[in-house]
Amino acid sequence: MPTAAILTAARPRVPGMNDASTAVVTGAASGIGLALAEQLAESGTRLCLLDVDGESLARVAGGLGAEVALQADVADPEALERS
């Protein structure tokens, strides 16, 4: 599911990332996605957060100052496109 988040979580502070960088984090309302989003926000990265749990996502996005928060199921291309 949040494959990008899992792969990126191993090294959330990518060399060359600064406050002009933007990251899209799937599964951002909990678990690995949330941990990654928190670390990226701490480093000044602008965030676009996605999760199927809209209520939790809204809380997380507000707390981290995310620029975009989208309730979406990235495993369902049609649902993602409708979002």
Stockholm file with secondary structure:
# STOCKHOLM 1.0

chainA/1-83         MPTAAILTAARPRVPGMNDASTAVVTGAASGIGLALAEQLAESGTRLCLLDVDGESLARVAGGLGAEVALQADVADPEALERS
#=GR chainA/1-83 SS CCHHHHHHHTSCSCTTCCTTCEEEEETTTSHHHHHHHHHHHHTTCEEEEEESCHHHHHHHHHHHTCSEEEECCTTCHHHHHHC
#=GC SS_cons        CCHHHHHHHTSCSCTTCCTTCEEEEETTTSHHHHHHHHHHHHTTCEEEEEESCHHHHHHHHHHHTCSEEEECCTTCHHHHHHC
//
